[in-house]
Amino acid sequence: MKNTLEINHNDPVLKLCGIAGWFAFLQASSVIFAIIGYFIWPHSFTDAQLIFEGIKQIPFTYFMKLDPFVLFGIILQLPVWLGLWAALRQIDEAKSAVALTLGLLSTVAILTTRPIIEIYSLSSMYHSTNAVDLKNIYLAAGQSLLSQFHGTAWAISIISGGLAAILFALIMKKSKTFHVATFWTMLLSGLGAQIVLVPVIGIISLFFLGTIVGLIGTILCGVDLLKLYRKIKSINEK
């Protein structure tokens, strides 16, 4: 990969890179924890009654089974998108703005896909009444909430986040700031997220490319962003 363009290190917006670099490591840590947590607490999104009973008996276990870390991980990704935008907007302002917008869309869309507090509230109401009709209403409401976990907003979040990674990667290719490995891992992770709706293959691609390769890409972004920030700090101190 041939690097072509320099970045003006006097741009004050580049100070975002330092914060973004540390957030990249924090986001990567949340992904690692989520992967480990999946095997300890397998996800449960299908049976509202089973979940309500589980919440009453072992509330923490079922909190983890509802996969809260996908929410935390994507929210923590937003400062990284901001750092990449700050570092790459001089290379291609239009594409970097579109990439940041897609990253923001990914963050906003994921907010509705983990209504965990609502499910806990419904569980409490379900167990507080003996009326069969009310129990059925709470179960129906819980089942409706569970359908959001892998619904339209979730798909939009995954796909738009992947598109953001692809666009940022393509801009990285023109920059001397980011390493070849960062470019490829960001590109592959973004591509892996685009086929998420394809049965079986989509979820496999999302796990191995979107998640595992994306985890490596995020760590590499953190390294590159912090390196850029240290360089800017060194220049400013002279």
URPE-V589208 format. One record per backbone hydrogen bond with DSSP energy under -1.0 kcal/mol. CO is the residue of the C=O (numbers start at 1). NH is the residue of the N-H. E is the energy in kcal/mol with one decimal. If there is no record, write none. Layout:
# URPE-V589208
co=CO nh=NH e=E
co=CO nh=NH e=E
This chain:
# URPE-V589208
co=5 nh=176 e=-1.5
co=8 nh=11 e=-1.4
co=11 nh=14 e=-1.6
co=12 nh=15 e=-1.7
co=13 nh=16 e=-2.0
co=14 nh=17 e=-1.8
co=16 nh=20 e=-2.8
co=17 nh=21 e=-2.3
co=18 nh=22 e=-1.6
co=19 nh=23 e=-2.2
co=20 nh=24 e=-1.9
co=21 nh=25 e=-1.2
co=22 nh=26 e=-1.9
co=23 nh=27 e=-3.1
co=24 nh=28 e=-2.3
co=25 nh=29 e=-2.1
co=26 nh=30 e=-1.8
co=27 nh=31 e=-1.7
co=28 nh=32 e=-2.3
co=29 nh=33 e=-2.4
co=30 nh=34 e=-2.1
co=31 nh=35 e=-2.4
co=32 nh=36 e=-2.4
co=33 nh=37 e=-3.1
co=34 nh=38 e=-1.7
co=36 nh=40 e=-1.3
co=37 nh=41 e=-3.7
co=47 nh=51 e=-2.0
co=48 nh=52 e=-2.8
co=49 nh=53 e=-2.4
co=50 nh=54 e=-2.3
co=51 nh=55 e=-2.8
co=52 nh=56 e=-1.6
co=53 nh=57 e=-1.8
co=54 nh=58 e=-3.2
co=58 nh=62 e=-1.9
co=59 nh=63 e=-1.7
co=60 nh=64 e=-2.1
co=61 nh=65 e=-1.9
co=64 nh=67 e=-1.6
co=65 nh=44 e=-1.9
co=68 nh=72 e=-1.9
co=69 nh=73 e=-2.7
co=70 nh=74 e=-1.7
co=71 nh=75 e=-2.0
co=72 nh=76 e=-2.6
co=75 nh=78 e=-1.1
co=77 nh=81 e=-2.2
co=78 nh=82 e=-2.3
co=79 nh=83 e=-2.1
co=80 nh=84 e=-2.6
co=81 nh=85 e=-2.6
co=82 nh=86 e=-2.4
co=83 nh=87 e=-2.2
co=84 nh=88 e=-2.2
co=85 nh=89 e=-2.0
co=88 nh=92 e=-2.0
co=92 nh=96 e=-2.2
co=93 nh=97 e=-1.8
co=94 nh=98 e=-2.1
co=95 nh=99 e=-2.7
co=96 nh=100 e=-2.3
co=97 nh=101 e=-2.2
co=98 nh=102 e=-2.4
co=99 nh=103 e=-2.2
co=100 nh=104 e=-2.4
co=101 nh=105 e=-2.5
co=102 nh=106 e=-2.3
co=103 nh=107 e=-1.8
co=104 nh=108 e=-2.6
co=105 nh=109 e=-2.7
co=106 nh=110 e=-1.5
co=110 nh=113 e=-1.5
co=114 nh=116 e=-2.5
co=115 nh=119 e=-1.9
co=116 nh=120 e=-2.3
co=117 nh=121 e=-2.2
co=118 nh=122 e=-2.5
co=119 nh=123 e=-2.3
co=120 nh=124 e=-2.1
co=121 nh=125 e=-2.1
co=122 nh=126 e=-2.8
co=123 nh=127 e=-2.0
co=131 nh=135 e=-2.3
co=132 nh=136 e=-2.4
co=133 nh=137 e=-1.8
co=134 nh=138 e=-2.6
co=135 nh=139 e=-2.4
co=136 nh=140 e=-2.3
co=137 nh=141 e=-2.4
co=138 nh=142 e=-2.5
co=139 nh=143 e=-2.6
co=140 nh=144 e=-2.0
co=141 nh=145 e=-2.0
co=142 nh=146 e=-2.2
co=143 nh=147 e=-1.3
co=145 nh=148 e=-1.4
co=146 nh=149 e=-1.3
co=148 nh=151 e=-1.5
co=151 nh=155 e=-2.1
co=152 nh=156 e=-2.7
co=153 nh=157 e=-2.4
co=154 nh=158 e=-2.4
co=155 nh=159 e=-2.7
co=156 nh=160 e=-2.7
co=157 nh=161 e=-2.1
co=158 nh=162 e=-2.0
co=159 nh=163 e=-2.3
co=160 nh=164 e=-2.1
co=161 nh=165 e=-2.0
co=162 nh=166 e=-2.2
co=163 nh=167 e=-2.6
co=164 nh=168 e=-2.6
co=165 nh=169 e=-2.3
co=166 nh=170 e=-2.3
co=167 nh=171 e=-1.8
co=168 nh=172 e=-2.3
co=169 nh=173 e=-1.4
co=171 nh=174 e=-1.7
co=172 nh=175 e=-1.9
co=174 nh=5 e=-2.4
co=179 nh=183 e=-1.9
co=180 nh=184 e=-2.4
co=181 nh=185 e=-2.4
co=182 nh=186 e=-2.2
co=183 nh=187 e=-2.4
co=184 nh=188 e=-2.8
co=185 nh=189 e=-2.2
co=186 nh=190 e=-2.1
co=187 nh=191 e=-2.3
co=188 nh=192 e=-2.4
co=191 nh=194 e=-1.1
co=193 nh=196 e=-1.1
co=195 nh=198 e=-1.8
co=198 nh=202 e=-2.1
co=199 nh=201 e=-3.2
co=200 nh=204 e=-2.0
co=201 nh=205 e=-2.9
co=202 nh=206 e=-2.4
co=203 nh=207 e=-2.1
co=204 nh=208 e=-2.6
co=205 nh=209 e=-2.2
co=205 nh=210 e=-1.8
co=206 nh=211 e=-1.4
co=207 nh=212 e=-2.5
co=208 nh=213 e=-1.7
co=209 nh=214 e=-1.3
co=211 nh=215 e=-2.2
co=212 nh=216 e=-1.7
co=213 nh=217 e=-2.6
co=214 nh=218 e=-2.4
co=215 nh=219 e=-2.0
co=216 nh=220 e=-2.5
co=217 nh=221 e=-2.3
co=218 nh=222 e=-2.3
co=219 nh=223 e=-2.2
co=220 nh=224 e=-2.6
co=221 nh=225 e=-3.0
co=222 nh=226 e=-2.3
co=223 nh=227 e=-2.0
co=224 nh=228 e=-2.2
co=225 nh=229 e=-2.4
co=226 nh=230 e=-2.6
co=227 nh=231 e=-1.8
co=228 nh=232 e=-2.4
co=229 nh=233 e=-2.7
co=230 nh=234 e=-2.4
co=231 nh=235 e=-2.2
co=232 nh=236 e=-2.4
co=233 nh=237 e=-1.4
